[in-house]
Amino acid sequence: MSLISIQFFLFFFLVCVIYFLLPAKAQWVWLLIASLVFYYSHSFYSPHVYLWFLGIVLINWGGALFMDKPRAGKIVFRCVLIFDVLALCLFKYSEFIYSIILAIGKLFGADFTNYLCDLIVYYTKSYCPEKISYFALIIIAYITDVYWGKSKALKNPGKALLFTSYFPLMTSGPIVTIEQMEGQLFGEKHRFSYDRCVRGMERVLWGLFKKLVISERLAVIVTMIYEHYEVFNGFYIFVATAFFALQLYCDFSGLMDIVLGCSEVLGINLPENFQTPFYSVSLSEFWRRWHITLGAFLRDYVLYPLERSALLKKMRKFCKAHLGKGYEKKYNFPLYFSLLISWFLIGLWHGGGWNYIFGVGLYMWAVIVLGELLSPVFKWLVKVLHINTECASYTLFLRLRTFVLFMFGLSFFRANTLEDGFLMWKSAFARFNPWIFFDESFYNMGLDRREWGILLIGLLVLFVVSYLAQKRDVRAFLHEQNFVARLLLFAVLFAVIIVYGWYGADYNAADFIYGRF
């Protein structure tokens, strides 16, 4: 059941009507039923996929109950955590791991092909629990918080299932913690609020606009160029790369708007996943404003624990002895190492392939670390060249630089393989063809003049709204206006989505980019 379908909105309407009629103690039970039905539909009605999901959640629920035992808690936590990591790796990365083993064997002239391994790869690929990349992180955060004593274990298995499978989250996150959700899911009675319903639906409309009017049109150009980069070389590659960054943002942030808007109608506030990232002045700031909950998870449950580990303590001690007490200001190698692990995991999480590990993992790490190491050089250049760092033009330069650095790494995310990514950039510099911007070449790639006009107007609207969002809450500003003005504005937005939403022959309503993980 796609979020962009008549079936989903009918399902959501039914959920809301019954939800608000029920007493407080029954509301979470109804949400659990709705969430399990929604997840089953997302699992293509496969009993294998569904049972694996239920099994993983219930094993974690049972393990969490024993973590407050003085002697057994540590052992149980480690066993459950290993189980979660193995389940995630087997279901999501078994094919990638097997390909590495085969490649190593080929390197040494050996054939490591194994029937059992082939069978495991086939099974895990065919029956991978839907959205395991998201709910595995949610459940790992839960058992870790229980073990650390930050939260108490949920006694009721139904509550553990609802926390993990709450249906708006069973699309593409955001990644939440039990501390953020427990009071909202199992606390006070949620009553119907007209104002909250209107605000939630406004956000849903904005998400649909970004997805259907902007992202789907950008996808046409991006797909054409990326799938035929040998033909569309030179400046075509640069255009497609910039367009893919915008497409991914509109696709993923649009999905988040729909998810957060629907949840807001129910009275359950989910954490934000985006804060206008293209206004960032550095790549590190960009990633603090892009996929925020994934970054928060890796910071709290990977980076910080790693920083406190015995290995990093020894590394810091070694650096202090050989580089001096002030080594952190110049060469903070322990931090760079822990960041390397975190960024490798970010790349791996995005997909089992070297193009993901490099493009949104190691490359991003290298740029951020080099930025830190070369910071004194940049400051020296600013001083020598008498550059005014307080003016708008300099801020614009920093934002454009950040966008270019990000889109280059993201191009490997979009490429089919790491090799394809490098071949594509080789093709980008194989020809100098600026005339394509003036000879109407782009009108022969799936979008005619009219469609290009709709796309450019849509991007302009997105830019204006994002610019206003830097200064204040746009929805709060709209609600300060007269009712008739607001009604007219959102009636126009609704009409634009219905009339100009992209529903081409190859359109798949379920095909959100981040929804594939």
Secondary structure as UniProt FT lines:
FT   HELIX           6..21
FT   HELIX           24..42
FT   TURN            43..45
FT   HELIX           47..65
FT   TURN            66..68
FT   TURN            70..71
FT   HELIX           72..107
FT   TURN            108..109
FT   HELIX           115..126
FT   TURN            130..131
FT   HELIX           132..148
FT   HELIX           157..165
FT   TURN            167..172
FT   HELIX           178..186
FT   HELIX           194..208
FT   HELIX           209..215
FT   HELIX           216..227
FT   TURN            228..231
FT   HELIX           235..265
FT   TURN            266..267
FT   HELIX           277..279
FT   HELIX           283..288
FT   HELIX           292..298
FT   HELIX           299..303
FT   HELIX           304..307
FT   HELIX           310..323
FT   TURN            325..326
FT   HELIX           327..330
FT   HELIX           333..350
FT   HELIX           354..357
FT   HELIX           358..362
FT   HELIX           363..373
FT   HELIX           375..384
FT   TURN            385..386
FT   TURN            389..390
FT   HELIX           392..414
FT   HELIX           418..428
FT   HELIX           434..437
FT   TURN            438..440
FT   HELIX           441..444
FT   HELIX           449..469
FT   TURN            470..471
FT   HELIX           474..478
FT   TURN            479..480
FT   HELIX           483..500
FT   TURN            505..506
FT   TURN            509..510
FT   HELIX           514..516
//
